[in-house]
Amino acid sequence: MHSKPAPPRFSILIVDDEPKNIQLLGSILSEKGYDVEFATSGEEAVGWVHEGNFDLILLDIMMPGMDGYEVCRRIKATPDKSHIPVIFLTAKVESEDIVMGFDVGGSDYITKPFKAPELLARIKMQVEMKILRGLIPICSGCKSVRKDKDTWEAIELYLAKHSSALFSHGLCPKCMDDIYGQKEWYIDMKKKKAGETTNP
């Protein structure tokens, strides 16, 4: 009997100059199994991002010195870090502020005060999308995914381990033709379907 693989752990950087906000967010995220680090200024956040390996950044906008917009610009201008999704979590609620957040590369924008279930749902969506947006090396023949230099894994298993995606299996029309194209029952079925289409 195979045991279910452990869900992946994601690392989140919280950037906020208010310690009470960091404490609240850290508690919420830790309870859900996220690994959490924090920065209390824009400058510190940029340094953390360059040194660490984060799956998502929760970023306040209004901070002394470098604001959240500039932090996001710098992250998105760094080729090996630009893929990290940034969620702005801020008290700025004007439409121009929200637009600016997306213009500088933010993936989402949540206004304070926030509701924990909504925040967690948006975080979950972003970290899973980050995985699926990444470059996945797939065999052009059998469609297995390369895990490392010499190890390959079925794509369904790979995605199941790295996201909450569920799969149902079937055959597309081309594969049906390739596999059953010469079978009499399949030819009859296609003719019947074609007749139903042309004679409603």
NUVO-24498 format. One record per atom (N, C-alpha, C): residue in one letter; z, y, x. Coordinates in steps of 0.001 Angstrom, whole numbers, plus 500000, padded with zeros to 6 digits. Atoms other than C-alpha are relative to their C-alpha. Layout:
% NUVO-24498
AZYX ...
% end
This chain:
% NUVO-24498
M500000498803500849 M500000500000500000 M500000501241500880 H500114498803499178 H498903503308501483 H500885501105499449 S499175498874500430 S501376506181501371 S499148501246499871 K500741498764500226 K500144509503500076 K500212500932501185 P499825499118498850 P499432511902502972 P500824501228499635 A499183498809500244 A501872514781503325 A499108501204499806 P500822498813500209 P500506518054501985 P500005500884501242 P500047499150498818 P499371520492504659 P501010501137499899 R499097498849499975 R501824523201505711 R499213501225500434 F500707498770499700 F500562526741505754 F500970501029500564 S499185498976499350 S501839529596507891 S499607501378499469 I500242498686500597 I502193533044506318 I500760501070500776 L499375498848499353 L502884536360508044 L500278501065498946 I499605498915500905 I504830538886505952 I500112501278500817 V499958498719499289 V504311542501507027 V500547501060499048 D499349499020500871 D506723545013505479 D501098500685500817 D498975499285499237 D509009547717506867 D501359499979499314 E498729500099500719 E511713546965504285 E500577498596500163 P499407501329499784 P514006544084505374 P500298499244498708 K499666500695501254 K515047543355501765 K498754499372499385 N501235500577500508 N511399542791500808 N499633498739500779 I500287501163499160 I510918540425503741 I500922498840499630 Q499036501042500344 Q514083538544502805 Q499639499330498682 L500357500540501315 L512986538136499168 L498756499126500101 L501244500754499867 L509447537040500036 L500204498733500832 G499749501149499147 G510652534759502812 G500699498880499256 S499274500994500783 S513025533005500440 S499083499290499012 I500930500568500987 I510350532501497756 I499015499045500664 L501023500803499333 L507787531172500217 L500584498767500686 S499369501134499319 S510157528960502200 S500343498899499012 E499660500996501018 E511300527245499001 E498781499187499580 K501237500695500365 K507664526319498353 K499350499287501185 G500487500776498868 G507218524779501797 G499101500740500968 Y500807499235499055 Y505414527610503579 Y500818500318501251 D499383499513498770 D506183528439507198 D499821501515500037 V500021498546500136 V507046532136507326 V500405500683501304 E499641499072498931 E507033534753510085 E499924501402499411 F500039498653500555 F507477538486509641 F499835501054501088 A500125498827499136 A506643541843511170 A500436501208499184 T499475498842500721 T508258545175510290 T499200501276500268 S500871498840499769 S505467547487511484 S498569499521500177 G501395500346499817 G501703547588511688 G499696499545501405 E500234500356498603 E501715547483515467 E500511498590500311 E499434501326499779 E503992544445515497 E499149498926499319 A500823500963500735 A501807542728512895 A498728499659500760 V501229500245499241 V498635543157514966 V500292499113501208 G499619500833498866 G500420541688517979 G500273498563499593 W499704501333500499 W501711538728515958 W498719499241499681 V501241500658500407 V498255538000514568 V499204499543501210 H500748500374498803 H496675537979518023 H500658498835500745 E499287501054499290 E499369535655519383 E500153498721499182 G499703501144500856 G499916533369516382 G498776499418499318 N501063500676500742 N497908531128514095 N500419499955498537 F499552499867501380 F498367532214510492 F498899499620499014 D500940500358501063 D496766530932507300 D499821501120498999 L500080498889500954 L497457534102505298 L500951501096500441 I499145498853499690 I498935537582505679 I500317500734498709 L499544499141501100 L500998539389503026 L500316501354500601 L499988498731499275 L500608543048503914 L500341501182499101 D499662498739500678 D502359546189502702 D499059501087500523 I500884498904499580 I500311549394502850 I500799501148500594 M499260498807499585 M502902552146503176 M501049499651501045 M499084500243498890 M504497551759506601 M499881501162500974 P500078498936499000 P505373554318509270 P499083499585501150 G500936500316498918 G502845554573512093 G498715499431499435 M501231500644500465 M499955552179511480 M500196499454498582 D499838500495501369 D499498551628507740 D499267498667499810 G500575501309500275 G498387548407506096 G498483499970500040 Y501463499952499952 Y494778549506505753 Y499498499833501433 E500435500069498608 E494467549986509504 E500291498621500597 V499688501354499538 V496191546657510176 V498895499043499562 C501040500882500530 C493663544915507957 C498666500235500715 R501255499685499286 R490726546739509612 R499980499324501370 R499946500571498645 R491874545583513052 R499899498477499981 I500081501457500115 I492330541990511941 I498566499577499707 K501359500366500392 K488902541884510321 K498975500330501085 A500904499656498894 A487340543427513447 A500152499041501178 T499778500974498930 T488667540560515598 T499331498690499609 P500799501155500442 P486117537697515450 P500792498729499735 D499298501270500186 D488560534812515863 D501190500111499041 K498918499815500973 K491037536288513346 K499486500519498651 S500544499355501201 S488731537831510745 S499978499080498787 H500037500955501110 H488775534642508645 H501329499940499243 I498681500099500636 I492497535046507809 I500023500858498739 P499940499179501219 P492872536142504171 P501215500924500014 V498939498994500075 V494934539284503614 V500229500349498536 I499622499554501340 I496777539934500363 I500861501241500155 F499191498789500003 F497965543510499959 F501065499859498917 L498869500053500924 L501409543554498328 L500710501337500115 T499625498604499827 T502257547176497654 T500343500678498688 A499665499207501178 A503642549782495278 A498880500976499645 K501112499087500281 K500373551765495463 K499121499397498902 V500648500576501182 V498758551298492055 V498747500746499551 E501184499251500411 E495970553887491880 E498729499206500299 S501231500779499850 S492457552514491500 S499351500231501356 E500601499742498692 E491291554237494693 E500725499239501112 D499243500784499026 D494079552478496606 D499557498542499985 I500429501386500141 I493003549111495251 I498606499807500596 V501361500077499462 V489354549782496073 V500029500055501522 M499878499895498551 M490326550832499595 M500466498677500612 G499511501279499514 G492213547564500026 G498892498967500137 F501122500938499920 F489116545531499263 F498950500479500999 D501000499460499067 D486878547858501295 D500324499662501455 V499628500281498605 V488864547208504489 V500090498505500286 G500054501444499759 G488637543439503989 G501069499170499328 G498969500761500703 G491544542474501749 G499398498965499061 S500468501064500903 S491165539254499762 S500594500140498603 D499357499822501301 D493549540226496959 D500945501188500105 Y499171498799500050 Y495777543106495852 Y501015499796498885 I498929500202500972 I499136542646494114 I500941501191500055 T499126498825500035 T501271545553492978 T501456499584499793 K498566500197500176 K505047545724493210 K500464500797498785 P499318501286499832 P507195544769491438 P499093498848499568 F500868501129500290 F505495541367491424 F500786498899499293 K499403501189500606 K506148538175489483 K499758498824500941 A500098501074499007 A506871535229491771 A498956498937499642 P501013501024500303 P504740532659489846 P498571500489500234 E501343499453499779 E501703534956489960 E499708500114501498 L500170499881498557 L502204535685493654 L499714498636500626 L500175501330499428 L502522531984494488 L498649499399499626 A501303500515500423 A499420531119492462 A498876500627500814 R501048499318499227 R497354533718494298 R500026499579501464 I499891500482498617 I498676532612497683 I499379498617500118 K500534501365499981 K497852528982496894 K498471500021499961 M501451499918500102 M494315529927495904 M499378500467501314 Q500571499445498775 Q493722531942499079 Q500078499028501170 V499907500908498858 V495011529360501553 V499061498805499819 E500917501100500233 E492963526613499908 E498548500450500162 M501352499465499813 M489860528812499817 M499699500185501479 K500194499814498564 K490374529561503509 K499524498704500645 I500409501287499458 I490078525860504296 I498559499696499627 L501328500363500457 L486971525396502202 L498932500948500515 R500972499062499432 R485332528508503684 R499701499669501453 G500170500290498583 G485743527110507181 G498801499101500267 L501109500850499593 L483037525322509112 L500489498563500109 I499616501401500003 I483346521596508390 I498845499180500557 P501087500801499421 P481293519278510661 P499786498721499199 I500295501134500874 I479638516761508325 I498795499231500528 C501127500845499604 C477411513832509274 C498892500133498969 S501114499820500924 S473970514417507779 S499560498680499363 G500366501279500575 G473614510680507122 G500996499517498967 C499004500597500899 C476843509302505640 C500937501032499375 K499188498899500539 K478484512702504904 K501477499906500363 S498619500004499518 S481684511848506794 S500284501300500744 V499573498787499309 V483671514723508308 V500598499624501350 R499429500258498680 R484437514795512039 R501361500667500115 K498649499463499841 K488192515188512552 K500244500451501433 D499911499616498595 D488029515264516344 D498797499405500713 K501173500411499228 K485713514161519144 K499446498640499581 D500454501367500249 D485578510471518203 D500416499441498646 T499472500509501265 T487115510216514728 T499319500674498816 W500669499495501199 W485354510557511380 W500749499531498759 E499266500301501217 E486735510552507856 E499138500345498799 A500763499706501215 A485227510412504368 A500338501401499502 I499790498604500398 I484769513929503012 I501020500123498880 E499015499936501083 E486820513137499902 E501424499961500551 L498666500083499404 L489814512145502050 L500347501275500747 Y499769498785499229 Y489406515184504286 Y500419501146499077 L499696498892500901 L489374517648501390 L501287499758499222 A498752500306500702 A492189515840499584 A501216500336500858 K498891499701499090 K494396516274502672 K500169501493500231 H499965498590499634 H493488519926503186 H499924500941498806 S500000499158501192 S493400521180499593 S500560499182498853 S499530500741501178 S494513520229496083 S498828499541499145 A501183500397500752 A490949519366495045 A500084498537499593 L500106501363500499 L490468516249492923 L498527499672499817 F501406500381500040 F487234514269492780 F499722499011498883 S500558501027500867 S485230512420490177 S498656499641500614 H501214500445499328 H482285510371491367 H498898499694499004 G501180500290500801 G478807510045489967 G498785500053500898 L501248499922499240 L475174510074491038 L499136501118499449 C500921498953500427 C472835513030490963 C498662499343499633 P501282500583500409 P469334512494489456 P499168499479501168 K500799500454498854 K467700512236492898 K500516498663500532 C499438501261499509 C470102509534494066 C499785498868498995 M500289501016501017 M469675507701490763 M498577499484500163 D501397500406499799 D465914507706491346 D499852499142501253 D500114500742498744 D466326506530494940 D500552498579499879 I499338501295500085 I468645503657494008 I499391499098498925 Y500418500818501141 Y467342502527490622 Y498553500245499561 G501334499567500429 G463843503999490528 G499034498895499635 Q500923501107500265 Q462086500606490502 Q500540499013498958 K499408500911500976 K464385498948487999 K499421500266498614 E500644499864501309 E462812498267484615 E500894500720499002 W499094499370500945 W465908499271482674 W500126501496500231 Y499884498578499667 Y466042502574484513 Y498739500748499576 I501270499386500426 I462375503314483905 I499985500173498490 D499952499907501468 D462853502544480189 D500953501102499549 M499023498973500368 M465934504773480061 M499424501402500197 K500583498688499733 K464058507688481633 K498931500340498978 K501031499765501010 K461165507259479221 K500629500381498672 K499309499697501242 K463591507247476299 K500543501411500020 K499453498647499889 K465299510394477542 K498914501045499921 A501127499053500039 A461938512097478085 A499486500154498582 G500444499938501394 G460959511198474515 G500950500800499142 E499009499235500762 E464212512623473162 E499900501488500293 T500137498593499612 T463579515837475057 T498781500649499362 T501245499428500523 T460019516294473842 T499917499900498492 N500020500158501456 N460757515190470253 N501406500182499443 P498624499778500473 P463985516832469158 P500152499642498529 
% end
